[in-house]
Amino acid sequence: MILRDYQTEAVQSVSSAFQAGKKRVMLELGPGSGKSLCAAEMCRRAVKPGHKVLVLCHQKEILAQNQSALAKLAPHIQTSVYCDGMGEKSTHGQVIFAHRDSYSLLANPPRSSFVIIDECHMVSKKKTSKYQRILEAVACTYLVGLSATPYRLNGGIIFGKNKPFEIRAFKMGIKELVASGNLTPYRFTECDPQVMAGNNKRIDEEALGAIASQDAVVENSVRLIMKHTEDRMCSIIYCCSRIHAKRIAEAIPGCAYIDGNSHSKDRQQIIDKMRQGKIKHVANVGVLTTGVDVPICDTVVMLQTNTQRFSVRASHRKSS
């Protein structure tokens, strides 16, 4: 695998920041930029005899993607996984890919002076937080965070004075990716099934899901989805509730269904089939939200909103 110019620049910016005396650095890399490959290259450069590199994340799917990227970039590097949800709990590798929740329970983790955290906007400055406990336990000296959204809703920007990270060493957002030709521009199509929640008031997801699950609304939504995805390869459909997602999945031939209660193996099988082009539509609620790498997906359908109006939106996205 060969890194793109901006990926090499991103990795080099970390080295430059460390040489300048910084020890907690973050990279802002937008969706489709290849964060996993950047993390893999940093691991490749950091691996030394007798030293372990630790890669942390809060989602097992992202951990698996990161491990796969390193295996492709540097297959000679021994890796191990520490994640209850993946059925592996090993720290023997030169690079350890660990789930935040699982690794925070490990009594005596091996020392890892270099740590990478993917989706680092989940990192809190509080010493009692899981990430901070892990960093202290492994005696972390150099920390790199990766995220497309470098801020926390309850804490603001995550880099700067008294923040989890000292500086943002590099930025390549969606705007820059599109401008540089590394990401295909989005195209938006907006349709309105004309569903009202009543009295112009915000309502909860359960109530909205009940409205969206009505026969007439489902039929209209499915008609619009089929119309706008006829020439597309793979569509992810975001729904209001489990009932709503199931109704949509049942109404679309061959449509798969995922929610937070789906068994991990079933969920992974569906994601794998999406990547292989064997599933064209997937209806989900609260699952395929962060760090999901499905390059074949060229359509996102939003059947949810937190206002009184409910609309269908189909957008075209394809990473180059």
Secondary structure, DSSP 8 states (H G I E B T S, - for coil): ----HHHHHHHHHHHHHHHTT--EEEEEE-TTS-HHHHHHHHHHHH-BTTB-EEEEES-HHHHHHHHHHHHHH-TTS-EEEEEGGGTEE---SSEEEEEHHHHTT-SS----SEEEEESGGG--S-TTSHHHHHHHHTT--EEEEEESS-EETTTEESBSTTSSBSEEEEEE-HHHHHHTTSB---EEEEEEEEEE-STT----HHHHHHHHTSHHHHHHHHHHHHHHTTT-S-EEEE-SSHHHHHHHHHHSTT-EEEETTS-HHHHHHHHHHHHTT--SEEEEESSTTSS---TT--EEEE---SSSEEEEEEEE--B-
